[in-house]
């Protein structure tokens, strides 16, 4: 017999292969979580199975925003969990903008996304996603 479970809503995508790269955020200590690893040298590793929600707000997902949204969501999760600072969250928001531009997104679209994530950060500081319980 299984006991109650805890779960969160809101994910559209699940990573199917590990991805890694060096980013601008460097924590004081290595962070090793089940699906996210962020090392002091800035190496971010997202493991297969990492879930994320893609585009947030009144917008749509296109191939040119999938990777930027993945990386941004990972940094936001680290921020929600308290592993990176508000200053680092701002850096992650700027990185989202830069990655969108590098992938050919129009300046206006990237700018709207950037302003949207900054507005959300301002209104939802350290607000974790709601955890639900089911029997």
N, C-alpha and C positions, 0 to 999 in steps of 0.2 A: 504494500500500500504506500502511496506517495503522500507526503504532507503538503502543506501549502507552498506555493511558489511566489517569487517576487519578480516583477518584470517592468519594463518601461516601454512606452509607445513612441512612434515617430520615426522609425527607420525605413528607408526605401531601398537601400543598397547594402550589400555585404561583400566585402573584399574577398576575392577568390584566390589571390596569391600575395605573398609578402611583398611589401614595397618599402624602400628606404632611400634616404637622401639626407644631405646636410642642410640644415636650416639655420636661421639667425637666432633662434632661441636656445640658450645654453643654461640649463638649470644648475644650481649649486651642487646637487647630488644627482646621480643617475636615478632615473625613474623607470621601474620595470613593473608593468601591469600585464594582465592577461593578453591584451591585444595591442598595447602601445608600449614602446620603449623609447625613452628620450635620454640620451647620454650627455654628459657634461661638455663634450666637444660639439654638440649640436646635431649629432646623428639621430634622426627620427626613424624608427622602424615601426611600421604598422603590419601586424600579422594577419594572415588569412583568417577570415571570420569577423574582422572589425566591421561593425555596422555604422552607417552614417545616413543622413537624410538628404543629401544633395542640396539643391537650391531651397532656401527658406524665404518665406514671404510671398508677395504677389509677383512671382517670376516663374521661369520654367528652366528645366535642365536641358542643356545641350552638351555635346561631347567636349566642347571647349571649357566647360565649367566643372565637369565631374572631378578631375584631379584637384583643381584648386579648392573645391568644396570638401573633398576628402581630407586634405592636409589641414585646412582651416578647422574642420569639425574635430579632428584629433587634438589640435592645440586648445580648442574650446573645452573639450572634455578634460584635458589636463588642468585648465584654469578652473573649471567647475569643481574639480576634486581637490584644488588647492596646491597643485604641484608647480604651477607657474603663476607669476604675479599679474596684476592688472596692467603693468607696463608691458609685460610679455604679450598679453592679450592684444594690446594695441599694435605690437609688432606683427602678430599673426594676422590681424585685420589688414594691415598694409601689405603683407605678403600675399594675401588673397587677391588684392587689387593688382599687384605686380604679376602674379601668375596668370590672372585673367588676361591682362594686356599682352603678355608673352604668347598666349595661345590665340591671339587674334581677336579678342573681344573688343568691341567698339568702346571708345573712351567713356561715353555716356553710360553705357551698361555697367562697366566696371566701377565707375564713380558712384552710381546709384547703389550698387551692391555694397561698396565700401561704406557709404553713409548709412545704409541699412544696418550693417553689422555693428557699426559704432553706436547707432541709436539703441539697438538691442542691448549692447554691452552696458550702456548708461542706465537703462531701465531694469536690467535683470542681473545686476552684479551678484555673483556667487549664488545664483538661484539654480539649484540642481534640478534635473528633470524629475518629475513626480514618479515615485515608485508605487506600483499597484500590487495588491496581493490577491491571489485567487486560491480557492480551496483545492 
